[in-house]
Amino acid sequence: MVYQDIGQHISHQYDEDLESLRSKVLNMGGLVEKQVQNALLALTRADSSLAEDVATSDYRINSMEVAIDEECTQVIARRQPAASDLRLLVTIYKTITDLERIGDEAEKIGRHAVKLAAIERTPTYFSEIKHLGEQVCKMLHECLDALARMDVDSAFAIAQGDRAINDEYDALTRQLITYMMEDPRSIKRSLRVMWCARSLERIGDHAKNICEAVIYTVAGQDIRHTSFDQVKAELTDSNNK
């Protein structure tokens, strides 16, 4: 199910205001996605220069969040939106908060990557975390695509994929704990890798939140703390009537 448009209003300027907000959120999403990709590259390649850049560039994401938040507030004050328009604005508020927090997690990975690159130039932790990072980057990219198209079916599928991210994170954590027990000299490095894995897992959680916001915008249902399968079945039944 794809949400085709944001509605037609008497005021053409109102439509332009909403479309401007959508565009800015997607631009912010693109920047955040790039930060996460760079953080993973810096980590797995022991690239201290790239890691430092990621760790010190979060201010750009923060500035975008503040600007979009202010624009949302102005639209609400001027237009007093209702129904789907209000849901869209609520979704924008939620999405920019999650994007900002994803940026924070990328920054954390960057800072740990700087320390890890200093500990050892050969990234022996590469295989331990690379696959998890790739899965998280894929999930983030797909959730932003679902946001751009307001695609409910994709949003459901992507949100359910967070379970696999959590399982892989748990497996990696157990593996790192085993390394630390077997070789106490690996504790410092392993803890930093574990913290990076935790940040990646949290990015997956925020991507899931964005998918839930897409579903809320299109279907008008808040699916937090509910069964995905149950809500999807209810929406399918409703559409078939």
Number of C-alpha atoms within 10 A of each C-alpha: 15 14 18 10 9 16 10 9 9 7 9 9 10 16 15 11 15 18 14 13 19 19 13 17 23 18 13 24 27 15 18 23 21 17 26 26 19 20 30 29 19 26 30 22 19 25 22 21 14 19 29 19 18 27 24 12 15 20 13 14 21 18 13 18 22 14 11 20 18 11 16 18 12 13 16 14 10 9 12 10 15 11 9 16 18 15 20 23 22 15 21 24 18 17 27 24 18 21 27 24 18 28 29 22 25 30 24 19 29 32 23 25 31 22 18 25 21 12 13 11 12 12 16 12 17 16 10 18 20 16 12 22 27 14 18 25 21 15 21 28 17 18 30 22 17 23 27 17 16 24 20 24 15 21 27 21 15 23 21 15 16 21 14 14 22 18 13 18 20 14 11 19 20 12 14 20 16 12 15 16 11 11 10 10 11 14 16 12 19 21 16 17 24 20 16 25 23 19 20 29 23 18 28 29 21 24 28 25 21 28 32 25 29 33 27 20 26 19 15 14 15 14 16 11 6 9 10 16 11 11 15 16 12 12 13 12 10 9 9 7 5
